[in-house]
Amino acid sequence: MPMNLDLNQLAVPVVIASVEGEDHFRVVGMNGAAEREFELSNAIVAGRLFDDCFDARLAASLTGRYRVCARTGKAQQFEEFIDLPNGRRWFRTTISPCLAAQSGVVVRIMSVSQDITMMKRLHRKLQEFAYQDPLTGLANRRGFDQAVENACDEAVYSGDGFSLAVVDLDELKVINDTHGHQVGDDVIRFVSQTLSSFLTSGELAARVGGDEFYLLLREPTRDDLDHRLDRLRAIVDQGLYTSSLDAAITLSVGGAAWQPGDDAHHVLADADAQMYAEKGIRRLVRFIDQRMSSVAA
């Protein structure tokens, strides 16, 4: 590369490209660090256009960014990923314009990259901890709130509504007191698996309390939601059994439909109220059954 500084002495990946028109950029060369990081040979890519030495996605992404740099004459910083033979790697890249001495026109662009793959992986792990319930693997309350916020934002463009449901595991305290918390945890995990299998594409289940779950369902109207929740109630009524418990698991369910302009917190409060109404009915039924069994005995 015709430059005074030997870029091979730098430990960070550096790539030089020439500007050949608005949408054409040709690799002048790269240093040894870039060859090692990107698993490319300078002898192979030097002198070739982006389209000829990178895959279509990466070439299009780079062309778009380099075009802005060449047009504005200003440095750009961005994060990008490259799919390499040993897996996907993330880089934070800064591209800087090199101007012609006489005209001041951008004739070359220098790219300096930093491998941030480990930072990305750590960030993803922290996000999992922040948004995931550790016992069930479902979303937690924070994850559910984020999903509802995203659904509200999407509805601004689509105009489609959705529904929120509250599901409560009946008599969890009795299960814990009678059989122990290990059995209680097994039951919670079983319920989470049951709810997950009930979902369709774009829907979400979250565990937001010891025995309480929230559902984000893609049912746009009250009628659609009622039919969907009736299906869940039918699954419960058919009998939910797990090997660690000798009695059927029951769930109380309530839901409310959200429409553009609604406050999601109010919708969730309506769903919660309906769930508690159903739970009250279930408790009354259990009480009557127990009294009748006592009288019969």
C-alpha positions as CSV (number, residue, x, y, z in Angstrom):
1,M,0.0,0.0,0.0
2,P,1.5,3.4,-1.0
3,M,1.6,5.2,2.3
4,N,4.3,6.3,4.6
5,L,3.0,4.5,7.7
6,D,3.5,0.7,7.7
7,L,-0.1,-0.4,8.8
8,N,1.2,-3.9,9.5
9,Q,2.7,-2.5,12.6
10,L,-0.8,-1.7,13.9
11,A,-2.6,-4.4,16.0
12,V,-6.1,-3.4,14.8
13,P,-7.6,-4.3,11.5
14,V,-7.2,-1.6,8.9
15,V,-8.6,-1.6,5.4
16,I,-8.1,1.1,2.7
17,A,-10.6,1.5,-0.1
18,S,-10.6,3.8,-3.1
19,V,-13.7,5.8,-4.1
20,E,-14.7,5.1,-7.7
21,G,-18.0,6.8,-8.2
22,E,-20.9,7.0,-5.9
23,D,-21.6,3.3,-5.6
24,H,-18.2,1.7,-6.4
25,F,-15.5,1.2,-3.8
26,R,-12.3,-0.8,-4.5
27,V,-10.1,-2.4,-1.8
28,V,-6.6,-0.9,-2.0
29,G,-5.3,-3.2,0.6
30,M,-5.5,-4.4,4.3
31,N,-3.0,-4.9,7.0
32,G,-2.0,-8.2,8.6
33,A,-4.3,-7.7,11.5
34,A,-7.3,-7.4,9.1
35,E,-6.2,-10.5,7.3
36,R,-6.2,-12.5,10.5
37,E,-9.4,-11.0,11.9
38,F,-11.5,-11.3,8.7
39,E,-9.8,-14.5,7.5
40,L,-9.1,-12.9,4.1
41,S,-5.9,-12.6,2.1
42,N,-4.8,-9.2,1.1
43,A,-3.4,-10.7,-2.1
44,I,-6.9,-11.9,-3.1
45,V,-9.0,-8.9,-2.2
46,A,-6.7,-6.0,-3.1
47,G,-7.7,-4.3,-6.3
48,R,-11.3,-5.8,-6.2
49,L,-14.6,-4.0,-5.8
50,F,-16.7,-4.7,-2.7
51,D,-19.2,-6.7,-4.7
52,D,-16.4,-9.0,-5.9
53,C,-14.8,-9.9,-2.6
54,F,-17.6,-9.8,0.0
55,D,-20.9,-11.5,0.3
56,A,-23.9,-9.6,-1.1
57,R,-25.2,-8.6,2.4
58,L,-21.9,-7.3,3.6
59,A,-21.1,-5.6,0.3
60,A,-24.4,-3.8,0.2
61,S,-24.0,-2.7,3.9
62,L,-20.5,-1.4,3.4
63,T,-21.4,0.4,0.1
64,G,-24.2,2.3,1.8
65,R,-22.0,3.4,4.7
66,Y,-19.0,4.3,2.5
67,R,-21.3,6.3,0.2
68,V,-22.4,8.5,3.1
69,C,-18.7,9.0,4.1
70,A,-17.7,9.9,0.6
71,R,-20.6,12.3,0.1
72,T,-20.3,14.1,3.4
73,G,-16.6,13.9,3.9
74,K,-17.2,13.0,7.6
75,A,-16.2,9.9,9.6
76,Q,-18.8,7.3,10.3
77,Q,-18.9,4.7,13.2
78,F,-21.1,1.6,13.2
79,E,-21.3,-2.0,14.3
80,E,-21.3,-4.8,11.8
81,F,-21.1,-8.6,11.8
82,I,-19.3,-10.9,9.5
83,D,-20.1,-14.6,9.1
84,L,-16.7,-16.3,9.1
85,P,-15.9,-20.0,8.9
86,N,-15.4,-20.2,12.7
87,G,-18.7,-18.3,13.4
88,R,-20.2,-14.9,13.4
89,R,-18.0,-12.1,14.6
90,W,-19.0,-8.5,15.6
91,F,-16.9,-5.4,14.9
92,R,-17.1,-1.8,15.8
93,T,-15.8,0.0,12.7
94,T,-14.8,3.6,12.1
95,I,-14.4,4.8,8.5
96,S,-12.6,8.0,7.8
97,P,-12.3,10.0,4.6
98,C,-8.9,10.7,3.0
99,L,-9.1,13.9,0.9
100,A,-7.1,14.7,-2.3
101,A,-4.6,17.5,-1.5
102,Q,-5.6,19.8,-4.4
103,S,-9.4,19.3,-4.8
104,G,-10.4,18.2,-1.3
105,V,-12.5,15.4,-2.8
106,V,-12.7,12.2,-0.9
107,V,-10.6,9.7,-2.9
108,R,-10.0,7.0,-0.3
109,I,-11.6,5.8,2.9
110,M,-9.7,4.1,5.7
111,S,-11.5,1.6,7.9
112,V,-10.4,0.7,11.4
113,S,-12.2,-2.1,13.2
114,Q,-12.3,-3.5,16.8
115,D,-13.6,-7.0,17.6
116,I,-16.5,-6.6,20.0
117,T,-17.8,-10.2,19.7
118,M,-17.2,-11.0,23.4
119,M,-18.8,-7.8,24.5
120,K,-21.9,-8.6,22.3
121,R,-22.1,-12.1,23.8
122,L,-21.9,-10.7,27.4
123,H,-24.5,-8.1,26.6
124,R,-26.8,-10.8,25.2
125,K,-26.3,-12.9,28.4
126,L,-27.1,-9.9,30.6
127,Q,-30.2,-9.2,28.6
128,E,-31.3,-12.8,29.1
129,F,-30.8,-12.4,32.9
130,A,-32.6,-9.1,32.8
131,Y,-35.6,-10.3,30.8
132,Q,-35.9,-14.0,31.6
133,D,-37.4,-15.9,34.5
134,P,-34.6,-18.3,35.7
135,L,-37.0,-21.1,36.8
136,T,-39.0,-21.5,33.7
137,G,-37.1,-19.8,30.9
138,L,-40.1,-17.7,30.1
139,A,-40.0,-13.9,29.9
140,N,-40.2,-12.1,33.3
141,R,-42.2,-9.0,34.0
142,R,-39.6,-6.7,32.4
143,G,-39.5,-8.8,29.3
144,F,-43.3,-8.9,29.1
145,D,-43.6,-5.1,29.5
146,Q,-41.0,-4.7,26.6
147,A,-43.0,-7.1,24.4
148,V,-46.2,-5.2,25.0
149,E,-44.5,-1.9,24.3
150,N,-43.2,-3.3,21.0
151,A,-46.7,-4.6,20.1
152,C,-48.2,-1.2,20.8
153,D,-45.6,0.4,18.5
154,E,-46.2,-2.1,15.8
155,A,-49.9,-1.5,16.0
156,V,-49.4,2.2,15.1
157,Y,-48.4,1.0,11.6
158,S,-50.5,-2.2,11.2
159,G,-53.7,-1.0,12.9
160,D,-54.0,-4.5,14.4
161,G,-55.0,-5.1,18.0
162,F,-53.9,-7.8,20.3
163,S,-54.9,-9.3,23.6
164,L,-53.5,-9.7,27.1
165,A,-54.3,-12.6,29.4
166,V,-53.6,-13.4,33.0
167,V,-53.2,-17.0,34.1
168,D,-53.0,-18.0,37.7
169,L,-51.9,-21.4,39.0
170,D,-54.5,-22.5,41.6
171,E,-53.5,-23.6,45.1
172,L,-49.8,-23.3,44.6
173,K,-49.3,-22.6,48.4
174,V,-51.2,-25.8,49.2
175,I,-48.9,-27.7,46.8
176,N,-45.8,-26.3,48.4
177,D,-47.0,-26.9,52.0
178,T,-48.2,-30.4,51.3
179,H,-45.5,-31.7,48.8
180,G,-42.6,-29.3,49.2
181,H,-41.2,-26.5,47.1
182,Q,-39.4,-28.9,44.7
183,V,-42.7,-30.3,43.6
184,G,-44.1,-26.8,43.5
185,D,-41.3,-25.8,41.1
186,D,-41.9,-28.8,39.0
187,V,-45.6,-27.8,38.7
188,I,-44.6,-24.2,37.8
189,R,-42.3,-25.5,35.0
190,F,-45.0,-27.9,33.8
191,V,-47.5,-25.0,33.6
192,S,-44.9,-22.8,31.7
193,Q,-44.4,-25.6,29.2
194,T,-48.2,-26.0,28.8
195,L,-48.6,-22.2,28.1
196,S,-45.7,-22.1,25.7
197,S,-47.2,-24.9,23.6
198,F,-50.5,-23.0,23.5
199,L,-48.8,-20.0,21.9
200,T,-48.6,-19.3,18.1
201,S,-46.1,-17.2,16.2
202,G,-45.5,-13.7,17.6
203,E,-47.0,-14.5,21.0
204,L,-45.4,-14.5,24.4
205,A,-45.8,-16.1,27.8
206,A,-44.2,-14.6,30.9
207,R,-44.0,-15.6,34.5
208,V,-44.5,-12.5,36.6
209,G,-45.0,-13.9,40.1
210,G,-44.8,-17.1,42.0
211,D,-48.0,-18.5,40.6
212,E,-49.0,-15.9,38.0
213,F,-48.4,-15.8,34.2
214,Y,-49.1,-13.2,31.6
215,L,-49.8,-13.9,27.9
216,L,-49.5,-11.6,24.9
217,L,-51.9,-13.1,22.3
218,R,-52.4,-12.0,18.7
219,E,-56.2,-12.0,19.0
220,P,-57.5,-8.7,17.7
221,T,-61.1,-8.7,19.2
222,R,-62.9,-9.7,22.3
223,D,-64.7,-12.5,20.4
224,D,-61.4,-13.9,19.1
225,L,-59.9,-13.8,22.6
226,D,-62.9,-15.5,24.2
227,H,-62.6,-18.4,21.7
228,R,-58.9,-18.6,22.3
229,L,-59.2,-18.6,26.1
230,D,-62.0,-21.2,25.9
231,R,-59.5,-23.5,24.2
232,L,-57.1,-23.0,27.1
233,R,-59.8,-23.7,29.6
234,A,-60.7,-26.9,27.7
235,I,-57.1,-28.0,28.0
236,V,-57.3,-27.4,31.7
237,D,-60.6,-29.2,32.1
238,Q,-59.3,-32.2,30.3
239,G,-56.8,-32.6,33.2
240,L,-53.3,-31.4,33.6
241,Y,-51.1,-33.9,35.3
242,T,-47.4,-34.1,36.1
243,S,-45.6,-37.1,37.5
244,S,-44.6,-35.3,40.7
245,L,-48.2,-34.6,41.7
246,D,-51.1,-37.0,42.3
247,A,-53.8,-34.4,41.6
248,A,-54.9,-32.4,38.5
249,I,-53.4,-29.0,38.1
250,T,-55.9,-26.2,37.6
251,L,-55.6,-22.7,36.2
252,S,-57.7,-19.6,36.4
253,V,-57.8,-17.4,33.3
254,G,-58.9,-13.9,32.4
255,G,-58.2,-11.7,29.4
256,A,-59.0,-8.4,27.7
257,A,-58.5,-7.1,24.1
258,W,-56.3,-4.1,23.4
259,Q,-57.1,-1.7,20.6
260,P,-55.0,1.2,19.3
261,G,-55.2,4.1,21.8
262,D,-55.9,1.8,24.8
263,D,-53.7,2.0,27.9
264,A,-52.0,-1.4,28.1
265,H,-51.9,-1.2,31.9
266,H,-55.7,-0.7,32.0
267,V,-56.2,-3.7,29.6
268,L,-54.0,-5.8,31.8
269,A,-55.9,-4.7,34.9
270,D,-59.2,-5.8,33.2
271,A,-57.7,-9.2,32.4
272,D,-56.5,-9.6,36.0
273,A,-60.0,-8.7,37.4
274,Q,-61.5,-11.4,35.2
275,M,-59.0,-13.9,36.3
276,Y,-59.8,-13.3,39.9
277,A,-63.5,-13.6,39.2
278,E,-62.9,-17.0,37.6
279,K,-60.7,-18.0,40.5
280,G,-63.5,-17.1,43.0
281,I,-65.9,-19.4,41.1
282,R,-63.3,-22.2,41.1
283,R,-62.9,-21.8,44.9
284,L,-66.7,-21.9,45.4
285,V,-66.9,-25.0,43.3
286,R,-64.2,-26.7,45.3
287,F,-65.9,-25.7,48.6
288,I,-69.2,-27.1,47.5
289,D,-67.5,-30.3,46.4
290,Q,-65.7,-30.7,49.7
291,R,-69.0,-30.1,51.7
292,M,-70.9,-32.6,49.6
293,S,-68.1,-35.2,50.0
294,S,-68.2,-34.5,53.8
295,V,-71.9,-35.0,53.9
296,A,-71.8,-38.2,51.9
297,A,-69.1,-39.6,54.2
